C-alpha cells in the first residue's frame, strides 16, 4: 500500500501514456470531447462523479454557454486538396465555430484565418466562445502558400442549447478541513497547457485514495477553465469557504524547464507557504510570480467575495513559453521526466500540508528534558551542542502557539517533516501540545 513518505506509485511514464491517449480528443468548453475526457479519467479514478449543467444556468455574473460539437471541418483549395482539416489536427478549427458551407475568394477568406508569423510552423489555438463567428488556424507557411482561390469551406458543427460537464471526487480524511486540487479539461490537443494538469491530478488522486489514512479531506475538480470554476463556485461557495484550508490549480506541469509559482491574491495563505517551502526543500529553481501575473482559475478561486487559499505550482508558466497555445505544445514538449517532476513537487506539497501542525509549550520555562529521556543526564561541554539535542531545543524554543511547522522549519533550518517528528516526540513526552492553527497575519 502506498505511503505518504513514499509518494505516488504512478510514474511519469504512466502519466505520459495517459496524456497520449487523451491528446487526440477534441475538447472545448462543452461537448462530447469533455465527456470523453472525463470518462477516461473516471476509469483511472474510481468515484469520480460527472455533473451536467444546462445552457443558460447562471454562475454569478456569467451563464453556461451553448454546447458545441464538431462532426467535421475543413478548408480546401480549388483542386479539393484539404489545407486545414479538423480530423488531422483539431487546432485547425477556431473553437466554437458556427456551421458554414461556402465557397470563398482569398480576400473573403482572409479575415477568418489565423497564424503566427514568428512561429511559421505552429498552428495557433484560437477560440470565440461568446461571439458567433468561424475560422481556421494554419501555420504561417501554409498561409503564405495559399493562392487566390476559390476555397471550399465546410464546417459541420452543432452549436445550441445543451450542457456543460465537469467532474469531482471527494476523498475523505480524518478532518472535514479540505485541500482543493483543481484542473481543467477544455483545451484540444495541447499537452502542457491542457493534459499535464489532469494527469498529474489523477495520479495524486490515486495515491491519496490508496493511503491508509489522510489528515485532510481532498477535493479534486476537473472542469472547463473559467466558466467551469465559476459554475463550481456558484454551487459550492459556502462549503468551500468554510472548509478549504489550501488549494492548487494544476496546469502546465509537464515540461522539463524551470518551475513556476503564482501566489494567491495576497500570498499569505497556507498554500502559498507550502508552495515556497516545497520548492526550497526540493532545491528547485523556480520563477516566482505575483498575483498580477495570474491567468488561470486562480483568478476565480481568489477573486473578491470568494478568497479561497489557492495558489499555482507549474513548470513553464502559461503565456511564458513559445509553445503556449500552439500545436508545438505537444507530446514531445511534455515528457515522462517533466511529468514526474511536477508530480513529485505536488506530492511533496501534500506531504507538507499533512505534516503541518501548530504546537504550544505546556508550561513556562525550559522543561526538564533529562528526566523524560530527551536530554543527556550527564552534562559535558558538548552535550548541549549535539545536533539532535540542539534541533529539539530549537523546535521547542519556537513552539509558542504562534508558529506552525512551516514557520519553525524556516526559522531553524530543518525540513518540515523533521520539525513535525521532533514536535511529536515532545508532545508524547508531555512538553508541548497541539493547538488549532493560528489565523494568517494581516495582509
Secondary structure, 3 states (H helix, E strand, C coil): CCCCCCCCCCCHHHHHHHHHHHHCCCCCCCCHHHHHHHHHHHHHCCCCEEEEEECCCEECCEECCCEEEEEEEEEECCCCCEEEECCCCHHHECECCCCEEEEEEHHHHHCCEECCCCCCCCCECCECCCCCCCCEECCHHHHHCCCCEEEEEEEEEEEECCEEEEEEEEECCCCCCEEEEEEECCCCCCHHHHHHHHHHHHHHHHHHHHCCCCCCEEEEEEECCCHHHHHHHHHHHHHHHHHEEEEEECCCCCCCCCEEEECCCCCCCHHHHHHHHHHHHHCCCEEECCHHHCCCCHHHHCCCCCCCCEEEEECCCCCCCCCCCECCCCCCCCCHHHHHHHHHHHHHHHHHHHHCCEEEECCCCCCCCHHHCCCCCCCCCCHHHCHHHHHHHHHHHCCEEEEEHHHHHHHHCCCHHHHHHHHHHHHHCCCEEEECCCCCCCC
